[in-house]
């Protein structure tokens, strides 16, 4: 990166809703499902609990279950977590849904289209050059830095490749924070 003095701008990628699930419906063969209001189903079998996250097909409305815990002893649950499952806590729904182990176990991927936004401070780039931007992700939203920067700065992707010095590959998807420097236009 540059050792020159520069203006530092913070950008934040925020989740504005739950992403859709790319999951095939057994009834209508649609590829999208939603968590809707985010509901859990907890079933007790003696001293063992099953916990599922309920999802609905966006095409036909069929409800399916994603396994969160299967035949887990009741004593292994944190009481606050168990209360969250029983109360359908929205934050617990989000954290469970965003867990990569749940996605792998239940064979789905997340479709983040329309479920996130980029918050940029109102400062303009007319000040001192170069400008350093620090991008922070509040949730693991997968984006290509090249597209995110083009969207945030209103530049073409070709111009992004010419004017941006970045600590991560611009064309590789990331969901972790990164920093880049915007060089002045020639």
Secondary structure as GFF3:
##gff-version 3
##sequence-region A 1 186
A	DSSP	beta_strand	7	15	.	.	.	ID=ss1
A	DSSP	beta_strand	20	22	.	.	.	ID=ss2
A	DSSP	beta_strand	32	45	.	.	.	ID=ss3
A	DSSP	beta_strand	48	57	.	.	.	ID=ss4
A	DSSP	beta_strand	63	73	.	.	.	ID=ss5
A	DSSP	three_ten_helix	74	76	.	.	.	ID=ss6
A	DSSP	alpha_helix	79	87	.	.	.	ID=ss7
A	DSSP	alpha_helix	90	97	.	.	.	ID=ss8
A	DSSP	alpha_helix	100	106	.	.	.	ID=ss9
A	DSSP	beta_strand	109	111	.	.	.	ID=ss10
A	DSSP	beta_strand	116	120	.	.	.	ID=ss11
A	DSSP	beta_strand	131	137	.	.	.	ID=ss12
A	DSSP	beta_strand	143	144	.	.	.	ID=ss13
A	DSSP	alpha_helix	145	153	.	.	.	ID=ss14
A	DSSP	alpha_helix	157	163	.	.	.	ID=ss15
A	DSSP	beta_strand	164	166	.	.	.	ID=ss16
A	DSSP	beta_strand	173	174	.	.	.	ID=ss17
A	DSSP	beta_strand	178	182	.	.	.	ID=ss18
###
